[in-house]
Amino acid sequence: MNKKIRFIHSIHFKIPMLFIFLLLVSLQLIGAYFIRQLETKMISNFDSQMSLNSGFLEKTLQPILQGSDPEKVEDAVQTILGDFTGSDILETQVVDGQGYILGINDQTLQTVVGTKSTDRDVQQVLLLGTATTYQYVNENTNNRVWKSISPIFSQDNTGTIIGALVMESNIETVYTQMNQTVSIFFNASLVAIGITIFLAVIISRGITRPISEMRRQTASIAEGDYSGKVTVYGEDELGQLAETINDLSYKVKDAQETTESERQRLDSVLKHMTDGVVATDRRGKIIIINSRAMDLLSIAQEKAIGQSIMKVLKLGEQFTFRQLLETQDELILNIATEDQDAILRGEFSVIQRESGFISGLVCVLSDITEQEKVEEERRSFVSNVSHELRTPLTSVKSYTESLIEGAWEDRELAPEFLKVIATETDRMIRMISDLLNLSRMDQGKQELNLEFISINELVSHILDRFEMVLNSEQYRDKGYSIQRDFTQRKLWVEIDQDKFTQVIDNIMNNAIKYSPDGGTITCRLMETHNSVVISITDEGLGIPRKDINHIFDRFYRVDKARARSMGGTGLGLAISKEVVHMHGGKIWVSSVENKGSTFFISLPYIPMDEEDEWE
């Protein structure tokens, strides 16, 4: 925003004022010198003129004053003074050597002739023999008067003073002429000042107009408008400056367009990068952060910009910013958010100039949560498989060694040992079979043999089979019972009967394993507007809250010791989850410790009548 300049602060005002000030100073100096010299010259000329007149009278009066007859002297002096006239001469007196007035040109003052002069200056001149001149102001006329008193010496060159000549002249005319001259000089100065102001304004406009245009253009450039152009008024320095600004405008425009293009390209690259990018200044304050980094760190751009990277990445307790600049190793960052915990890999690079000055830091963030999870699952899988296989293999080896060592000859022990070996072998075969099934599901090679079946009849058939098992000699004393709560509506779904039967078997087997004696297993079948829901509820120990989210993980057991003693592999629920997902359904569990658990299976369902099936 351009700040408005007051007129008295602008160059339009300052340049004329500078010219006027310089002219006034010059006129002051010139005027003072001129008036002083004029005054001196005019007074000197006036003095010279009066000296000539006085000298002339002295020469004329010398022979007369040396006469012996006083009356004749007075008459001769009066005659000479009467004939001597001048426009500026006010009064002329002739005094003899004793100070008596011999004559005066003013007819109104003839009474003083013959009297002794009372003028002290006359007495001093007659005494000392030196001429004197001075000015005084006439009290009656208020005019300045030039008065000169000259001694008259005898003609015999003896130096005898025979009289004095007193002459008063009107010097006011000299000052009047001088004032007139000064007035002319003053008027000329005013005219010169007026002309100077006019020329200064024109010159000021000639200077300030291109400067104003250059200021407007540079302000436009600063605001991002490069379309304007400064008018070149001449080939002087200002014209060259205007051309330079125009050239600068073009170059800044090109540079800005290039910079904007590079910025947009950089923004596009940063925006579409799969990795997060965070850049800081030399103090560690974040100045750039892309969308991926904001997603990974669960932070808004407004909150991230200006924040310390140490705080955003939560590294303050492990490193200082200087240590972060010096480290060349990648860091594994555990970022906890409200939604979930993320594991990130941070690669740091220092932004350094050729001079060695460090101007910032760039951090590239990669989400390795899934990689770490897969790696952890791999390690866990290898550990679990090794453990699960080692236990039955150890048993098989131990019993086999016993048989080799002679136990086969014992008719009572040998069959028991062989039975254990067969049981453990079946357990390993089941586990390997489950692992192969899971592997095929993971690779997408497991195919479904889909067919429309009545889910009511399928579940009833499975439950009938389990009721027969519970009535067998092995479970007869347990007192288990199965309760059914089915909808009366016949529901038809498209599923793979064998694989879905395996899902129900896995859940029912778990319900029987973990149910207390006399427990009831409740199986419900219901429909919603777009799905069929099967739930199986037991009255067992239940699942702790911390284990519910992992209950469908591979090899995961809530009670590992009890599960192994019952022959479980920890893969049944994982397989059930994969099968249900292959059918487009969902499986989940709700549980209360010491009260029991309920497993839910939801399958897609499109209502249809039986007769529609045959149309």
C-alpha positions in Angstrom: 0.0 0.0 0.0 1.5 3.4 -1.1 1.7 5.9 1.7 0.5 9.4 0.6 3.2 12.0 0.7 2.4 15.4 2.1 3.1 18.3 -0.3 5.7 19.9 2.0 7.6 16.6 2.1 7.4 16.0 -1.7 10.1 16.8 -4.3 7.5 19.1 -6.0 7.9 21.4 -3.0 11.5 20.8 -2.1 13.1 21.6 -5.4 11.5 25.0 -5.9 12.2 25.8 -2.2 15.8 24.8 -2.7 16.1 27.1 -5.7 14.4 30.0 -3.9 16.6 29.5 -0.8 19.8 29.5 -3.0 18.6 32.6 -4.8 17.7 34.4 -1.6 21.1 33.6 -0.1 22.8 34.7 -3.3 20.7 37.9 -3.4 21.5 38.6 0.2 25.2 38.3 -0.3 25.2 40.2 -3.6 22.8 42.8 -2.3 24.8 43.5 0.9 28.0 43.7 -1.1 26.4 45.8 -3.9 24.7 48.3 -1.5 27.9 48.6 0.6 30.0 49.3 -2.5 27.4 51.6 -3.9 27.2 53.6 -0.7 31.0 53.9 -0.4 31.3 54.9 -4.1 28.6 57.5 -4.1 29.8 59.1 -0.8 33.4 59.0 -2.2 32.2 60.7 -5.3 30.3 63.3 -3.3 33.3 63.9 -1.1 35.5 64.3 -4.2 33.1 66.8 -5.7 32.9 68.8 -2.5 36.7 68.7 -2.2 37.0 70.2 -5.6 34.6 73.0 -4.7 36.4 73.6 -1.5 39.8 73.6 -3.1 38.6 76.0 -5.7 37.3 78.4 -3.1 40.5 78.1 -1.0 42.6 79.1 -4.0 40.3 82.0 -4.7 40.3 83.2 -1.0 44.0 82.9 -0.3 45.0 86.3 -1.8 42.0 88.0 -0.5 42.6 86.9 3.1 46.1 88.2 3.0 44.8 91.7 2.3 45.4 94.4 4.9 42.0 96.2 4.8 39.4 94.2 6.7 36.4 95.8 5.1 37.7 95.1 1.7 38.4 91.6 2.7 34.8 91.1 3.9 33.4 92.6 0.8 35.6 90.5 -1.5 34.7 87.4 0.5 31.0 88.1 0.3 31.3 88.8 -3.4 33.0 85.5 -4.0 30.6 83.6 -1.8 27.6 85.3 -3.6 29.0 84.2 -7.0 29.7 80.6 -5.8 26.6 78.5 -6.0 25.8 74.8 -6.2 22.6 72.7 -6.1 23.8 70.7 -3.1 25.7 73.4 -1.2 23.6 74.6 1.7 25.9 77.0 3.5 29.4 78.3 3.0 31.4 80.3 5.6 34.8 81.9 5.5 36.6 82.5 8.9 39.8 84.4 9.3 42.7 83.2 11.3 41.3 84.5 14.6 38.0 82.7 14.1 35.9 85.7 13.0 33.4 85.1 10.3 34.3 87.1 7.2 31.4 86.0 5.0 28.5 83.6 4.6 26.5 82.8 1.5 23.1 82.6 3.3 21.6 86.0 3.1 19.4 85.4 6.1 22.5 84.9 8.3 24.4 88.0 7.4 24.2 89.2 11.0 26.8 86.8 12.0 29.4 88.3 9.8 32.2 89.9 11.8 31.3 87.8 14.9 33.6 85.2 16.3 32.6 81.6 15.3 31.4 79.5 18.2 31.9 76.2 16.2 34.4 74.1 18.1 35.3 72.2 15.0 36.4 75.5 13.4 38.5 76.4 16.4 40.1 72.9 16.3 40.9 73.2 12.6 42.4 76.7 13.1 44.4 75.3 16.0 45.6 72.1 14.4 45.7 73.0 10.8 44.0 69.8 9.7 40.8 69.5 7.6 37.8 67.6 9.0 34.7 66.2 7.4 31.6 64.5 8.9 27.9 64.0 8.5 25.1 65.0 10.8 21.3 65.2 10.7 19.7 68.6 10.5 17.2 68.8 13.3 14.9 71.2 11.3 14.8 69.4 8.0 15.8 65.9 9.3 18.1 65.7 6.3 21.7 64.4 6.4 24.3 67.1 5.9 27.9 66.8 4.8 30.1 69.3 6.6 33.7 69.9 5.7 36.1 72.4 7.4 39.3 73.1 5.6 42.2 75.3 6.8 43.4 78.1 4.4 47.1 78.6 4.4 49.1 81.6 3.3 50.6 81.7 -0.2 54.2 82.2 1.0 54.5 78.5 1.9 55.2 79.3 5.5 52.3 77.2 6.7 50.6 80.0 8.3 46.9 79.5 8.8 45.1 82.6 7.5 41.6 81.3 7.8 39.2 78.4 7.3 36.5 77.4 4.9 33.3 75.8 6.3 31.1 74.2 3.7 27.8 72.3 4.4 26.3 70.2 1.6 23.0 68.3 1.3 24.1 64.6 1.1 20.5 63.4 1.4 20.3 63.4 -2.4 23.1 60.8 -2.5 21.1 58.6 -0.1 18.0 59.2 -2.1 19.7 58.0 -5.3 21.1 55.1 -3.4 17.7 54.1 -2.1 16.3 54.4 -5.6 19.0 52.1 -6.8 18.4 49.6 -4.0 14.6 49.7 -4.8 15.4 48.9 -8.4 17.7 46.1 -7.2 15.0 44.8 -4.9 12.3 44.9 -7.6 14.7 43.1 -9.9 15.3 40.5 -7.2 11.5 39.9 -6.8 11.2 39.5 -10.6 14.2 37.1 -10.5 12.6 35.2 -7.6 9.3 34.9 -9.6 11.1 33.7 -12.7 13.2 31.3 -10.5 10.0 29.9 -8.9 8.5 29.4 -12.4 11.6 27.8 -13.8 12.0 25.7 -10.6 8.4 24.4 -10.9 9.0 23.5 -14.5 12.3 21.8 -13.7 10.7 20.1 -10.7 8.0 18.7 -12.8 10.5 17.6 -15.4 12.4 15.7 -12.7 9.5 14.5 -10.5 7.2 13.3 -13.3 9.5 10.5 -14.4 10.4 9.8 -10.8 6.7 9.5 -9.9 6.1 7.2 -12.8 9.1 5.1 -11.8 7.7 5.0 -8.2 4.3 3.9 -9.4 5.9 1.2 -11.7 8.1 -0.1 -8.9 5.1 -0.2 -6.5 3.2 -2.1 -9.2 6.1 -4.5 -9.6 6.1 -5.0 -5.8 2.4 -5.9 -6.0 2.9 -8.3 -8.8 1.7 -6.2 -11.7 4.3 -6.1 -14.5 2.1 -4.8 -17.3 2.9 -1.1 -16.8 5.8 0.8 -18.5 7.6 3.9 -17.5 7.6 6.7 -20.2 11.1 7.7 -21.2 11.2 11.6 -21.5 14.8 12.0 -22.5 18.3 10.5 -22.9 19.6 11.8 -19.6 20.2 9.8 -16.4 16.5 9.7 -15.5 15.8 8.4 -19.0 18.4 5.7 -18.6 16.9 4.9 -15.1 13.4 4.6 -16.7 14.7 2.3 -19.4 16.5 0.2 -16.7 13.2 0.0 -14.7 11.3 -1.1 -17.8 14.0 -3.8 -18.4 13.8 -4.8 -14.8 10.1 -5.1 -15.0 10.4 -7.5 -17.9 13.1 -9.5 -16.2 11.3 -9.6 -12.9 8.1 -10.8 -14.8 10.1 -13.6 -16.5 11.8 -14.5 -13.2 8.4 -14.5 -11.4 6.8 -16.6 -14.0 9.7 -19.0 -13.9 9.6 -19.1 -10.1 5.8 -19.5 -10.1 6.1 -22.3 -12.7 8.8 -24.0 -10.6 6.7 -23.5 -7.4 3.7 -25.0 -9.0 5.8 -27.9 -10.3 7.2 -28.4 -6.8 3.8 -28.2 -5.2 2.5 -30.7 -7.7 5.4 -33.0 -7.0 5.0 -32.6 -3.3 1.3 -33.0 -3.4 1.4 -36.3 -5.4 4.3 -37.8 -3.6 3.6 -41.0 -1.7 6.1 -40.0 0.9 5.7 -37.1 3.3 8.1 -34.1 3.0 8.8 -31.6 5.7 11.3 -28.7 5.2 12.5 -26.3 7.9 14.5 -23.1 8.1 17.9 -23.0 9.8 16.3 -22.8 13.2 14.2 -25.9 12.7 10.9 -24.1 12.1 8.7 -25.9 9.5 8.2 -23.8 6.4 7.0 -26.5 3.9 4.9 -29.6 4.5 3.0 -31.6 1.9 -0.4 -33.3 2.1 1.1 -36.7 2.7 3.2 -35.5 5.6 0.1 -33.9 7.2 -1.8 -37.1 6.8 1.0 -39.2 8.3 1.4 -36.8 11.2 -2.3 -36.0 11.6 -1.7 -32.3 11.7 -3.1 -29.3 9.8 -0.9 -27.1 7.7 -1.8 -24.0 9.8 -0.6 -25.7 13.0 2.5 -27.2 11.4 3.9 -24.1 9.7 6.1 -22.2 12.2 6.3 -25.1 14.6 9.6 -26.8 15.5 10.2 -30.1 13.7 11.5 -31.5 16.9 8.1 -31.0 18.5 6.0 -32.2 15.5 8.1 -35.4 15.2 8.3 -35.8 19.0 12.1 -36.0 18.9 12.8 -33.5 21.7 13.5 -36.1 24.3 16.0 -38.0 22.0 17.8 -35.4 20.1 18.6 -31.8 19.8 18.2 -30.0 16.5 22.0 -29.8 16.1 22.3 -33.5 16.6 19.5 -34.0 14.0 21.5 -31.9 11.5 24.6 -34.0 12.1 23.0 -37.4 11.9 23.2 -39.2 8.6 21.1 -42.3 9.7 17.5 -42.8 9.1 15.2 -42.7 12.1 12.3 -44.9 12.9 9.5 -42.8 14.4 6.6 -44.0 16.4 3.8 -41.5 15.9 0.8 -41.9 18.1 -2.4 -40.3 16.8 -6.0 -40.3 18.0 -7.0 -42.9 15.4 -4.0 -45.3 15.5 -0.3 -45.6 16.0 1.9 -45.2 12.9 5.5 -46.3 12.3 7.4 -43.9 10.1 10.9 -43.9 8.6 12.4 -40.5 8.5 15.3 -39.7 6.2 17.0 -36.3 6.9 19.0 -34.2 4.5 20.7 -30.9 5.3 20.1 -27.9 2.9 23.6 -26.4 2.6 24.9 -23.6 0.4 28.3 -23.8 -1.4 29.8 -21.6 1.3 28.9 -24.2 3.9 26.1 -22.2 5.5 23.2 -24.5 6.6 19.9 -22.9 5.7 17.5 -25.7 6.7 16.6 -29.4 6.8 14.5 -31.7 4.7 12.8 -34.7 6.2 11.3 -37.4 4.0 8.7 -39.5 5.8 7.7 -43.0 4.7 4.9 -45.0 6.2 6.3 -48.4 7.1 3.5 -49.4 9.5 2.3 -52.2 7.2 5.9 -53.3 6.5 6.6 -53.5 10.2 3.3 -55.2 10.7 4.0 -57.8 8.0 7.5 -58.2 9.3 6.2 -58.7 12.8 3.5 -61.1 11.6 6.2 -63.0 9.7 8.4 -63.3 12.7 5.4 -64.3 14.8 4.3 -66.8 12.2 7.7 -68.4 12.0 7.8 -68.5 15.8 4.3 -69.9 16.2 4.7 -72.5 13.4 8.1 -73.6 14.9 6.5 -73.8 18.3 3.4 -75.6 17.1 5.4 -78.1 15.2 8.1 -78.6 17.8 5.6 -79.7 20.5 4.0 -82.7 18.5 7.3 -83.6 16.9 8.9 -83.8 20.3 6.1 -86.1 21.5 6.4 -88.2 18.3 10.2 -88.4 18.7 10.0 -89.3 22.4 7.4 -92.1 21.9 9.2 -93.4 18.8 12.5 -93.6 20.7 10.7 -95.4 23.5 9.3 -97.9 21.0 12.7 -98.4 19.4 14.3 -99.0 22.8 11.9 -101.9 23.4 8.6 -100.5 24.4 7.1 -102.1 21.3 7.3 -105.4 23.0 5.1 -104.2 25.8 1.6 -105.2 24.8 -0.1 -102.5 27.0 2.3 -99.5 26.4 2.9 -100.0 22.7 -0.7 -99.3 21.6 -0.9 -96.2 23.8 2.4 -94.9 22.4 1.2 -95.5 18.9 -2.1 -93.8 19.6 -0.3 -90.7 20.9 1.9 -90.7 17.8 -1.1 -90.9 15.5 -2.9 -88.1 17.4 0.1 -85.8 17.2 0.6 -86.6 13.5 -3.1 -85.8 12.8 -2.6 -82.5 14.7 0.4 -81.6 12.5 -1.5 -82.6 9.4 -4.5 -80.4 10.3 -2.2 -77.5 11.0 -0.4 -77.9 7.7 -3.7 -78.2 5.9 -4.9 -75.1 7.6 -1.7 -73.2 6.7 -2.1 -74.3 3.0 -5.7 -73.1 3.0 -4.7 -69.8 4.4 -1.8 -69.5 1.9 -4.2 -70.2 -1.0 -6.6 -67.6 0.3 -3.8 -65.0 0.7 -2.7 -65.6 -2.9 -6.3 -65.5 -4.2 -6.1 -69.1 -5.5 -8.9 -70.4 -3.3 -12.1 -70.7 -5.3 -15.6 -70.9 -4.1 -18.0 -73.5 -5.3 -21.1 -71.3 -4.9 -24.7 -72.6 -4.9 -28.0 -71.5 -3.6 -28.9 -73.4 -0.5 -31.3 -72.9 2.4 -29.2 -71.5 5.2 -31.9 -72.8 7.7 -31.4 -76.4 6.6 -27.6 -76.1 6.4 -27.2 -74.7 9.9 -29.8 -77.2 11.3 -27.9 -80.1 9.7 -24.6 -78.9 11.3 -26.3 -78.5 14.7 -27.8 -82.0 14.4 -24.4 -83.4 13.8 -23.0 -81.6 16.9 -26.0 -82.8 19.0 -25.0 -86.4 18.1 -21.5 -85.7 19.1 -22.6 -84.2 22.5 -24.7 -87.4 23.0 -21.7 -89.6 22.5 -19.9 -91.3 25.4 -17.2 -88.7 25.4 -19.5 -85.7 26.1 -22.5 -87.5 27.7 -21.4 -86.6 31.2 -20.7 -82.9 30.4 -24.4 -82.0 30.1 -24.0 -79.7 27.1 -27.1 -78.6 25.3 -27.7 -76.7 22.0 -30.6 -74.3 21.8 -31.9 -73.0 18.4 -33.7 -69.7 17.7 -34.4 -69.6 13.9 -36.6 -67.4 11.9 -39.6 -69.2 10.4 -38.9 -67.7 7.0 -36.8 -69.9 4.8 -33.7 -68.1 3.7 -31.8 -68.8 0.5 -28.2 -67.7 0.2 -25.4 -68.3 -2.4 -22.5 -69.9 -0.6 -19.8 -72.6 -0.8 -21.5 -75.2 1.4 -18.3 -77.1 2.4 -16.3 -74.0 3.4 -19.1 -72.4 5.2 -19.7 -75.7 7.1 -16.1 -75.4 8.2 -16.7 -71.9 9.6 -19.7 -73.1 11.7 -17.7 -76.2 12.8 -14.8 -74.0 14.0 -17.1 -71.7 16.0 -19.1 -74.6 17.5 -16.0 -76.6 18.4 -14.7 -73.5 20.3 -18.0 -73.0 22.0 -18.0 -76.7 23.2 -14.3 -76.5 24.2 -14.7 -73.5 26.4 -18.2 -74.0 27.7 -18.5 -75.2 31.3 -20.3 -78.5 32.2 -24.0 -78.1 31.7 -23.5 -75.1 29.5 -26.0 -74.1 26.8 -24.9 -73.1 23.3 -27.5 -70.9 21.6 -27.6 -70.6 17.9 -29.8 -67.9 16.3 -30.7 -67.3 12.7 -32.3 -64.0 11.6 -32.6 -61.7 8.6 -32.3 -58.0 8.1 -33.3 -55.9 5.0 -30.1 -57.0 3.1 -28.3 -59.7 5.1 -28.6 -63.0 7.0 -27.1 -63.0 10.5 -26.1 -66.1 12.4 -25.0 -65.9 16.0 -23.5 -68.6 18.3 -23.5 -67.9 22.0 -21.7 -69.9 24.7 -21.6 -69.6 28.5 -17.8 -70.0 28.8 -15.1 -67.9 30.3 -15.5 -65.1 27.8 -12.7 -63.1 26.0 -10.9 -60.3 27.8 -11.4 -56.9 26.3 -7.8 -56.5 25.3 -7.9 -59.8 23.3 -11.1 -59.1 21.3 -9.3 -57.2 18.5 -6.8 -60.0 18.0 -9.1 -63.0 18.3 -9.1 -63.5 14.5 -5.3 -63.2 14.2 -3.4 -66.3 13.2 -2.0 -68.4 16.0 -3.6 -66.1 18.6 -4.9 -67.7 21.7 -6.5 -66.2 24.8 -5.5 -69.1 27.0 -2.6 -70.7 25.2 -2.0 -73.5 27.7 -5.6 -74.7 27.7 -5.9 -74.3 23.9 -2.9 -76.6 23.3 -4.1 -79.1 25.7 -7.3 -79.3 23.7 -5.5 -79.7 20.4 -6.1 -76.2 18.9 -3.8 -74.7 16.3 -4.9 -71.1 16.6 -5.9 -71.0 12.9 -9.5 -71.9 13.0 -10.9 -68.4 13.6 -8.4 -66.9 11.1 -9.6 -69.3 8.4 -13.3 -68.6 9.3 -12.7 -64.9 8.9 -11.1 -65.4 5.5 -13.9 -67.6 4.3 -16.6 -65.2 5.4 -14.8 -62.3 3.7 -14.6 -64.3 0.5 -18.4 -64.6 0.6 -18.7 -60.8 1.0 -19.8 -61.1 4.6 -18.6 -60.0 8.1 -17.7 -61.9 11.2 -17.2 -60.4 14.7 -17.5 -61.2 18.4 -18.8 -59.7 21.5 -17.9 -61.1 24.9 -18.2 -60.5 28.7 -15.6 -62.2 30.9 -16.9 -65.1 33.0 -20.3 -64.9 31.2 -19.6 -66.0 27.7 -19.0 -65.0 24.1 -21.2 -64.5 21.0 -19.8 -64.9 17.5 -21.8 -63.2 14.7 -21.7 -64.0 11.0 -23.4 -61.7 8.5 -23.9 -62.8 4.8 -25.4 -60.8 1.9 -28.9 -61.7 1.3 -31.5 -60.9 -1.4 -35.0 -61.9 -0.4 -36.6 -64.3 -2.8 -39.6 -66.7 -2.9 -39.1 -70.4 -3.5 -41.0 -70.3 -6.7 -38.8 -67.5 -8.0 -35.9 -69.9 -7.9 -37.5 -72.1 -10.6 -38.7 -69.3 -12.9 
